[in-house]
């Protein structure tokens, strides 16, 4: 792994995550979209969104919140 790879893969994302709460903000916006894509406009989507939002509140760190939301979207 070169110094450039380390910079791109590790340092830049960590620095961006610590700049402000934008990762958490984006994570909160992705969850409703993930629930709608996975379950459609049903009651189950609403229940899952509430569960995921509660889980998101328990996750420490901004970058990990974003990773959780992207994981839900990708699943």
VMD Tcl script that builds the backbone (N, CA, C; Angstrom):
set m [mol new atoms 225]
animate dup $m
set s [atomselect $m all]
$s set {name element resname resid chain x y z} {
  {N N UNK 1 A 0.849 -1.160 0.000}
  {CA C UNK 1 A 0.000 0.000 0.000}
  {C C UNK 1 A 0.903 1.234 0.000}
  {N N UNK 2 A 0.676 2.091 -0.951}
  {CA C UNK 2 A 1.497 3.297 -1.043}
  {C C UNK 2 A 0.926 4.393 -0.150}
  {N N UNK 3 A 1.673 5.454 -0.010}
  {CA C UNK 3 A 1.226 6.594 0.803}
  {C C UNK 3 A -0.036 7.214 0.193}
  {N N UNK 4 A -0.118 7.229 -1.121}
  {CA C UNK 4 A -1.303 7.777 -1.793}
  {C C UNK 4 A -2.531 6.929 -1.476}
  {N N UNK 5 A -2.393 5.611 -1.486}
  {CA C UNK 5 A -3.503 4.717 -1.158}
  {C C UNK 5 A -3.981 4.943 0.270}
  {N N UNK 6 A -3.040 5.083 1.188}
  {CA C UNK 6 A -3.405 5.325 2.584}
  {C C UNK 6 A -4.155 6.640 2.712}
  {N N UNK 7 A -3.688 7.652 2.007}
  {CA C UNK 7 A -4.346 8.959 2.044}
  {C C UNK 7 A -5.773 8.868 1.521}
  {N N UNK 8 A -5.946 8.208 0.397}
  {CA C UNK 8 A -7.270 8.123 -0.228}
  {C C UNK 8 A -8.218 7.233 0.566}
  {N N UNK 9 A -7.728 6.118 1.072}
  {CA C UNK 9 A -8.590 5.140 1.716}
  {C C UNK 9 A -8.857 5.449 3.182}
  {N N UNK 10 A -7.903 6.011 3.878}
  {CA C UNK 10 A -8.042 6.177 5.324}
  {C C UNK 10 A -8.140 7.639 5.755}
  {N N UNK 11 A -7.183 8.442 5.380}
  {CA C UNK 11 A -7.079 9.788 5.928}
  {C C UNK 11 A -8.192 10.710 5.449}
  {N N UNK 12 A -8.466 10.747 4.173}
  {CA C UNK 12 A -9.486 11.661 3.647}
  {C C UNK 12 A -10.874 11.352 4.207}
  {N N UNK 13 A -11.350 10.092 4.192}
  {CA C UNK 13 A -12.671 9.833 4.790}
  {C C UNK 13 A -12.752 10.179 6.274}
  {N N UNK 14 A -11.693 9.897 7.022}
  {CA C UNK 14 A -11.713 10.239 8.442}
  {C C UNK 14 A -11.754 11.743 8.647}
  {N N UNK 15 A -11.003 12.474 7.866}
  {CA C UNK 15 A -11.010 13.933 7.979}
  {C C UNK 15 A -12.374 14.498 7.619}
  {N N UNK 16 A -12.972 14.003 6.560}
  {CA C UNK 16 A -14.300 14.477 6.161}
  {C C UNK 16 A -15.352 14.141 7.210}
  {N N UNK 17 A -15.219 12.993 7.835}
  {CA C UNK 17 A -16.182 12.589 8.858}
  {C C UNK 17 A -16.109 13.483 10.081}
  {N N UNK 18 A -14.934 14.005 10.367}
  {CA C UNK 18 A -14.780 14.828 11.555}
  {C C UNK 18 A -15.070 16.309 11.294}
  {N N UNK 19 A -15.244 16.697 10.052}
  {CA C UNK 19 A -15.503 18.102 9.729}
  {C C UNK 19 A -16.829 18.561 10.318}
  {N N UNK 20 A -17.826 17.765 10.222}
  {CA C UNK 20 A -19.128 18.175 10.714}
  {C C UNK 20 A -20.124 17.042 10.667}
  {N N UNK 21 A -21.352 17.343 10.977}
  {CA C UNK 21 A -22.377 16.299 11.073}
  {C C UNK 21 A -23.017 15.920 9.739}
  {N N UNK 22 A -22.374 16.246 8.630}
  {CA C UNK 22 A -23.019 15.973 7.351}
  {C C UNK 22 A -23.191 14.485 7.085}
  {N N UNK 23 A -22.305 13.652 7.608}
  {CA C UNK 23 A -22.467 12.202 7.414}
  {C C UNK 23 A -23.741 11.712 8.096}
  {N N UNK 24 A -23.988 12.169 9.313}
  {CA C UNK 24 A -25.213 11.803 10.016}
  {C C UNK 24 A -26.448 12.317 9.320}
  {N N UNK 25 A -26.348 13.529 8.778}
  {CA C UNK 25 A -27.467 14.132 8.054}
  {C C UNK 25 A -27.806 13.306 6.815}
  {N N UNK 26 A -26.788 12.931 6.067}
  {CA C UNK 26 A -27.008 12.111 4.868}
  {C C UNK 26 A -27.557 10.743 5.269}
  {N N UNK 27 A -27.029 10.181 6.347}
  {CA C UNK 27 A -27.492 8.870 6.809}
  {C C UNK 27 A -28.979 8.899 7.138}
  {N N UNK 28 A -29.430 9.960 7.782}
  {CA C UNK 28 A -30.853 10.083 8.112}
  {C C UNK 28 A -31.708 10.207 6.865}
  {N N UNK 29 A -31.188 10.806 5.807}
  {CA C UNK 29 A -31.950 10.953 4.560}
  {C C UNK 29 A -31.975 9.673 3.742}
  {N N UNK 30 A -30.963 8.821 3.896}
  {CA C UNK 30 A -30.913 7.578 3.126}
  {C C UNK 30 A -31.862 6.508 3.661}
  {N N UNK 31 A -32.113 6.503 4.963}
  {CA C UNK 31 A -32.931 5.440 5.546}
  {C C UNK 31 A -34.356 5.395 4.999}
  {N N UNK 32 A -35.075 6.527 4.883}
  {CA C UNK 32 A -36.426 6.435 4.299}
  {C C UNK 32 A -36.410 5.901 2.867}
  {N N UNK 33 A -35.405 6.300 2.126}
  {CA C UNK 33 A -35.286 5.829 0.750}
  {C C UNK 33 A -35.042 4.320 0.733}
  {N N UNK 34 A -34.174 3.844 1.621}
  {CA C UNK 34 A -33.896 2.403 1.698}
  {C C UNK 34 A -35.142 1.622 2.081}
  {N N UNK 35 A -35.913 2.133 3.029}
  {CA C UNK 35 A -37.136 1.441 3.451}
  {C C UNK 35 A -38.155 1.383 2.314}
  {N N UNK 36 A -38.306 2.485 1.584}
  {CA C UNK 36 A -39.254 2.499 0.454}
  {C C UNK 36 A -38.822 1.551 -0.645}
  {N N UNK 37 A -37.518 1.517 -0.941}
  {CA C UNK 37 A -37.041 0.622 -1.997}
  {C C UNK 37 A -37.202 -0.839 -1.615}
  {N N UNK 38 A -36.957 -1.156 -0.343}
  {CA C UNK 38 A -37.006 -2.547 0.087}
  {C C UNK 38 A -38.429 -3.042 0.300}
  {N N UNK 39 A -39.290 -2.217 0.897}
  {CA C UNK 39 A -40.616 -2.685 1.302}
  {C C UNK 39 A -41.766 -1.990 0.587}
  {N N UNK 40 A -41.498 -1.013 -0.247}
  {CA C UNK 40 A -42.569 -0.275 -0.905}
  {C C UNK 40 A -43.258 0.651 0.085}
  {N N UNK 41 A -44.374 1.186 -0.286}
  {CA C UNK 41 A -45.130 2.084 0.593}
  {C C UNK 41 A -46.096 1.271 1.443}
  {N N UNK 42 A -45.558 0.519 2.360}
  {CA C UNK 42 A -46.379 -0.328 3.223}
  {C C UNK 42 A -46.136 0.026 4.686}
  {N N UNK 43 A -46.955 -0.556 5.539}
  {CA C UNK 43 A -46.766 -0.354 6.981}
  {C C UNK 43 A -45.441 -0.954 7.442}
  {N N UNK 44 A -45.030 -2.010 6.785}
  {CA C UNK 44 A -43.771 -2.652 7.162}
  {C C UNK 44 A -42.585 -1.708 6.936}
  {N N UNK 45 A -42.631 -0.918 5.872}
  {CA C UNK 45 A -41.569 0.055 5.606}
  {C C UNK 45 A -41.491 1.090 6.721}
  {N N UNK 46 A -42.642 1.517 7.220}
  {CA C UNK 46 A -42.678 2.498 8.301}
  {C C UNK 46 A -42.089 1.907 9.579}
  {N N UNK 47 A -42.440 0.664 9.872}
  {CA C UNK 47 A -41.912 0.004 11.067}
  {C C UNK 47 A -40.397 -0.159 10.959}
  {N N UNK 48 A -39.926 -0.621 9.819}
  {CA C UNK 48 A -38.479 -0.800 9.628}
  {C C UNK 48 A -37.749 0.529 9.719}
  {N N UNK 49 A -38.328 1.582 9.157}
  {CA C UNK 49 A -37.702 2.896 9.222}
  {C C UNK 49 A -37.565 3.358 10.667}
  {N N UNK 50 A -38.584 3.118 11.473}
  {CA C UNK 50 A -38.498 3.480 12.892}
  {C C UNK 50 A -37.415 2.675 13.598}
  {N N UNK 51 A -37.320 1.376 13.287}
  {CA C UNK 51 A -36.279 0.535 13.893}
  {C C UNK 51 A -34.892 1.000 13.471}
  {N N UNK 52 A -34.722 1.247 12.188}
  {CA C UNK 52 A -33.427 1.673 11.675}
  {C C UNK 52 A -33.027 3.038 12.232}
  {N N UNK 53 A -33.990 3.930 12.373}
  {CA C UNK 53 A -33.693 5.254 12.926}
  {C C UNK 53 A -33.247 5.131 14.380}
  {N N UNK 54 A -33.883 4.244 15.129}
  {CA C UNK 54 A -33.455 3.994 16.501}
  {C C UNK 54 A -32.057 3.410 16.556}
  {N N UNK 55 A -31.781 2.469 15.654}
  {CA C UNK 55 A -30.439 1.895 15.582}
  {C C UNK 55 A -29.416 2.964 15.223}
  {N N UNK 56 A -29.776 3.837 14.302}
  {CA C UNK 56 A -28.867 4.891 13.865}
  {C C UNK 56 A -28.500 5.813 15.020}
  {N N UNK 57 A -29.448 6.084 15.906}
  {CA C UNK 57 A -29.172 6.928 17.055}
  {C C UNK 57 A -28.206 6.302 18.046}
  {N N UNK 58 A -28.126 4.977 18.052}
  {CA C UNK 58 A -27.235 4.270 18.974}
  {C C UNK 58 A -25.824 4.073 18.422}
  {N N UNK 59 A -25.640 4.351 17.151}
  {CA C UNK 59 A -24.338 4.120 16.520}
  {C C UNK 59 A -23.424 5.311 16.790}
  {N N UNK 60 A -22.223 5.062 17.324}
  {CA C UNK 60 A -21.295 6.166 17.568}
  {C C UNK 60 A -20.565 6.562 16.286}
  {N N UNK 61 A -20.238 7.817 16.168}
  {CA C UNK 61 A -19.449 8.295 15.036}
  {C C UNK 61 A -20.309 8.610 13.828}
  {N N UNK 62 A -19.884 9.591 13.089}
  {CA C UNK 62 A -20.633 10.030 11.916}
  {C C UNK 62 A -20.433 9.093 10.726}
  {N N UNK 63 A -19.202 8.678 10.513}
  {CA C UNK 63 A -18.913 7.830 9.362}
  {C C UNK 63 A -19.564 6.462 9.486}
  {N N UNK 64 A -19.628 5.933 10.695}
  {CA C UNK 64 A -20.266 4.631 10.879}
  {C C UNK 64 A -21.777 4.720 10.681}
  {N N UNK 65 A -22.354 5.872 10.995}
  {CA C UNK 65 A -23.790 6.067 10.722}
  {C C UNK 65 A -24.043 6.051 9.223}
  {N N UNK 66 A -23.183 6.710 8.484}
  {CA C UNK 66 A -23.326 6.719 7.034}
  {C C UNK 66 A -23.148 5.318 6.467}
  {N N UNK 67 A -22.174 4.581 6.981}
  {CA C UNK 67 A -21.949 3.211 6.511}
  {C C UNK 67 A -23.162 2.327 6.793}
  {N N UNK 68 A -23.792 2.502 7.951}
  {CA C UNK 68 A -24.980 1.731 8.292}
  {C C UNK 68 A -26.105 2.023 7.294}
  {N N UNK 69 A -26.325 3.289 7.001}
  {CA C UNK 69 A -27.406 3.659 6.083}
  {C C UNK 69 A -27.136 3.163 4.675}
  {N N UNK 70 A -25.901 3.271 4.239}
  {CA C UNK 70 A -25.550 2.764 2.901}
  {C C UNK 70 A -25.729 1.249 2.866}
  {N N UNK 71 A -25.408 0.583 3.951}
  {CA C UNK 71 A -25.618 -0.873 4.020}
  {C C UNK 71 A -27.087 -1.229 3.918}
  {N N UNK 72 A -27.949 -0.476 4.595}
  {CA C UNK 72 A -29.384 -0.731 4.492}
  {C C UNK 72 A -29.889 -0.475 3.082}
  {N N UNK 73 A -29.345 0.541 2.458}
  {CA C UNK 73 A -29.746 0.868 1.088}
  {C C UNK 73 A -29.290 -0.212 0.116}
  {N N UNK 74 A -28.112 -0.741 0.343}
  {CA C UNK 74 A -27.575 -1.748 -0.562}
  {C C UNK 74 A -28.199 -3.122 -0.377}
  {N N UNK 75 A -28.755 -3.381 0.797}
  {CA C UNK 75 A -29.265 -4.718 1.087}
  {C C UNK 75 A -30.494 -5.060 0.313}
}
mol reanalyze $m
mol bondsrecalc $m
mol representation Tube
mol addrep $m
